[in-house]
Amino acid sequence: MSTSIDKLATNVPQFTTARQFADVEADVRNAIERVLASNWFVLGGELDAFEQAFADYCGVGACVGVANGTDAIELALRACGVGPGDEVIVPAFTANFTALAVSAAGATPVLVDVCTDTATLDPSGIEPAVTSATKAIVPVHLYGQPASMGPICDIAQRHGLKVIEDAAQAHGARYQGRKVGSIGDVGAFSFYPTKNLGAYGDGGAVTTNDPELAARVRVLRHGGIAEGYMSVVKGRNSRLDEMQAAILSAKLPHLDAWSERRRAIAHSYSEAVGAAAGLLTPLQQAGSDHVYHLYVVCSERRDGLAAHLQAREIGTKVHYPHALHELEAYPEWHALSGQFPNAERLARTVLSLPMFPELTAEEVAAVCAGVRGFPRDG
């Protein structure tokens, strides 16, 4: 069996868009041709249709398409009245775009450590970080794992804070039966090509059950224009174009099936490699549905494991090699070294194994065999 696997499953990529395109090519090409035939490329019927479909999918009253996921967070914050002089709580371990969006809104990101088992914002660290300047919390559903939204929303309600969910990696994930992006005041999604629901270019969306917030985001994304050419506020040029909206509409009906396949792959990995080489595998929280945007293990010998798998033509990647306070872009945080031990440990130990719905059974088996073959001592 191992010989067959070695023969059939070489060069296993950590991620690729090519196989998914092959599966949906006819639908995507039809969507593109429809846009070209319409001769309408921005703020048209394709965007309206996708916004409605994605709002329905998330279980919210409104979806507003924007240019990318970072803009989605920034515009959500601005629509909530967050700006200069305000503070926004973010997890210390996440993609740097979460903090950059807060900075772009003119506010100050305030770091709170993450939980060791989920890599998401630790609710116990939020209240000690709240000050009179705190206006919002941005929990991140990292890797497709829902953050602990119940405790987070309870804290937000006690302190009068807005909750903006960074759901860029968690399309379709559920927390206690509710889809992410529908739990806080606002959800922010990315449709970057690598996401579980990815466009063929940049894209993003804001979701909410508050019609007034949705209306403010619509104005902000279109240069602050409410109607005609009268700008009523200093907005942005941040619109999800018709081509990407049509492509996303073509792909959305497949999303749940893709998520189920991701879960099946994750289950196979966890069953096979959970006890291998001292690895920690992702936690599946009770009451939550993880959608495994990434399948991330933790190893104190992360670099050795990556090299071991690379030698067997198995792709890996580190998401992410730095906690936020270690980034060069934020020198004011460098003095905080040691204050976020969980984030720092994750940055040293996380490794993403191959994860995308089109992985074959042979490839999954090859990854499992590769990880199991990593020496326990090194």
Sequence and secondary structure as in RCSB ss.txt:
>XXXX:A:sequence
MSTSIDKLATNVPQFTTARQFADVEADVRNAIERVLASNWFVLGGELDAFEQAFADYCGVGACVGVANGTDAIEL
ALRACGVGPGDEVIVPAFTANFTALAVSAAGATPVLVDVCTDTATLDPSGIEPAVTSATKAIVPVHLYGQPASMG
PICDIAQRHGLKVIEDAAQAHGARYQGRKVGSIGDVGAFSFYPTKNLGAYGDGGAVTTNDPELAARVRVLRHGGI
AEGYMSVVKGRNSRLDEMQAAILSAKLPHLDAWSERRRAIAHSYSEAVGAAAGLLTPLQQAGSDHVYHLYVVCSE
RRDGLAAHLQAREIGTKVHYPHALHELEAYPEWHALSGQFPNAERLARTVLSLPMFPELTAEEVAAVCAGVRGFP
RDG
>XXXX:A:secstr
 HHHHHHH  SB S  SHHHHHHHHHHHHHHHHHHHHHT  SSSHHHHHHHHHHHHHHT SEEEEES HHHHHHH
HHHHTT  TT EEEEESSS HHHHHHHHHTT EEEEE B TTT SB GGGTGGG  TTEEEE  B GGG    HH
HHHHHHHHHT EEEEE TT TT EETTEETTSSSSEEEEE  TTSSS  SS  EEEEES HHHHHHHHHHHBTTE
EETTEE S   B    HHHHHHHHHHGGGHHHHHHHHHHHHHHHHHHHTTGGG B     TTEE   SSEEEE T
THHHHHHHHHHTTB  B S SS GGG TT GGGGGGTTS HHHHHHHHHEEEE   TT  HHHHHHHHHHHHTS 
S  
